[in-house]
Amino acid sequence: MKVLLTGSSKGIGFKIAEDLIIEGHDIALHYNKNKSSIEQLLKQDKTKSFSVKADLSSKDQIKKLVENTIKNFSFPDCIINNAGIAESADISLDIDEWDEIYNRTLDVNLKAPVLIFKEFLKYKREIIIQSSLRLINIPSRPAVKREKHDYKYYACPIYG
């Protein structure tokens, strides 16, 4: 199976990448900054897996992520959206700084998975690909748990 896995350089994403590669799947291993763990994984890899860098808060880089994935193995069978950020945003921050953090979080955690899927769906329809595309979205922990006061803005922008 051909899989695009976002956020594959650490944590759950890295473990998913390890397991899928051991099983023999071809993986587009997305990362933003931390490539070293992926390089180590690819050294021992016998599949057609490859790494691809992209800042998922940028529409242009999302387009390049999709283009690189298509270039390297045409159309994936599955997209696993695992990438997510959780930046602290204390309520005492200046409104512009707080808004920037909030927007970047929404761009990466909510918008990027939709834009990635949209671009692959567009390609599928243009090329008339008959195979199905499986989509797995892994939510970020702060959105589900709301563990710390500084991170609640992601799940609930209005709080006391």
C-alpha positions in Angstrom: 0.0 0.0 0.0 1.2 3.6 -0.7 0.6 5.9 2.2 1.2 9.6 2.8 1.9 10.1 6.5 2.1 13.6 7.8 4.0 14.3 11.0 6.1 11.2 10.7 9.3 12.4 12.3 8.4 11.8 16.0 5.9 10.4 18.4 2.9 8.5 17.1 3.7 9.4 13.5 7.2 7.9 13.8 5.9 4.7 15.3 3.2 4.4 12.6 6.0 4.9 10.0 8.2 2.2 11.6 5.3 -0.3 11.6 4.1 0.4 8.1 7.7 0.1 6.7 8.3 -3.1 8.5 5.1 -4.4 6.9 6.5 -3.4 3.5 4.3 -0.4 2.6 5.7 2.5 0.6 5.4 5.7 2.7 5.7 9.4 1.9 7.2 10.4 5.2 6.3 14.1 5.8 8.2 16.2 8.2 8.6 20.0 8.8 11.9 20.4 10.7 13.1 17.1 12.1 14.5 14.9 9.3 17.2 13.0 11.2 14.8 10.3 12.6 13.3 9.8 9.2 16.8 9.5 7.6 17.6 6.7 10.1 14.4 4.9 9.3 15.0 5.1 5.6 18.6 3.8 5.9 17.2 0.4 7.0 14.2 0.5 4.6 13.7 -1.9 1.7 10.6 -0.2 0.4 10.1 2.8 -2.0 9.5 5.1 0.9 10.8 8.7 0.8 10.8 11.8 2.9 9.1 15.1 2.0 9.5 18.4 3.8 6.6 20.8 4.1 5.3 23.4 6.5 1.6 22.6 6.7 0.7 26.1 7.6 1.5 27.1 4.1 -0.8 26.4 1.1 2.1 26.5 -1.3 4.0 23.9 0.7 0.9 21.7 0.9 0.7 21.8 -2.9 4.4 20.8 -3.1 3.8 18.0 -0.6 1.0 16.6 -2.8 3.0 17.1 -6.0 6.1 15.3 -4.5 3.9 12.5 -3.4 2.3 12.1 -6.8 5.7 12.4 -8.5 7.2 9.6 -6.4 4.4 7.1 -6.4 1.4 8.5 -8.3 -1.7 8.2 -6.2 -1.7 7.1 -2.5 -4.0 4.4 -1.2 -4.2 6.1 2.1 -3.5 9.5 3.8 -2.8 9.5 7.5 -3.0 13.1 8.8 -1.0 12.9 12.0 0.8 16.2 12.0 -0.3 18.7 14.6 1.1 21.6 16.6 0.2 22.8 20.1 1.9 26.1 20.9 1.3 27.8 24.2 -0.8 31.0 23.9 -1.3 32.6 27.3 -4.3 35.0 27.4 -1.9 37.8 28.5 -0.3 37.9 25.0 -0.9 40.8 22.7 -3.9 40.2 20.5 -1.9 40.1 17.3 0.7 37.6 18.7 -2.1 35.4 20.1 -4.0 35.6 16.8 -0.9 34.5 14.9 -0.4 31.4 17.1 -4.1 30.6 16.9 -4.2 30.9 13.1 -1.1 28.8 12.7 -2.6 26.1 14.9 -5.8 26.1 12.9 -3.9 26.0 9.6 -1.8 23.0 10.6 -4.3 21.0 12.7 -7.6 21.7 10.9 -7.0 23.2 7.5 -4.0 21.2 6.2 -5.8 17.8 6.3 -8.7 19.2 4.3 -6.4 20.9 1.8 -4.3 17.8 1.3 -7.4 15.7 0.7 -8.9 18.3 -1.6 -5.7 18.4 -3.8 -5.6 14.6 -4.1 -9.3 14.4 -4.8 -8.8 17.0 -7.6 -6.0 15.0 -9.1 -8.0 11.7 -8.8 -10.9 13.3 -10.7 -8.6 14.9 -13.4 -6.7 11.7 -14.1 -9.8 9.5 -13.6 -8.3 7.2 -11.0 -10.7 4.4 -10.0 -9.0 3.3 -6.8 -10.4 4.5 -3.5 -8.5 6.8 -1.1 -8.6 6.0 2.6 -8.3 9.0 4.9 -7.3 8.7 8.6 -7.2 11.8 10.8 -5.5 11.7 14.2 -6.7 14.6 16.4 -4.2 16.5 18.5 -4.1 15.8 22.2 -4.8 19.4 23.4 -7.9 19.5 21.3 -9.3 16.4 22.9 -7.9 16.7 26.5 -7.7 20.5 27.0 -5.1 19.7 29.7 -3.5 23.1 30.1 -5.1 26.5 30.3 -2.7 28.0 27.6 -3.8 25.4 25.0 -7.6 25.6 25.5 -7.9 28.2 22.7 -7.6 25.4 20.1 -10.7 23.5 21.2 -12.7 26.4 22.6 -11.6 29.9 21.7 -13.8 31.5 24.4 -13.0 30.5 28.0 -12.7 32.1 31.4 
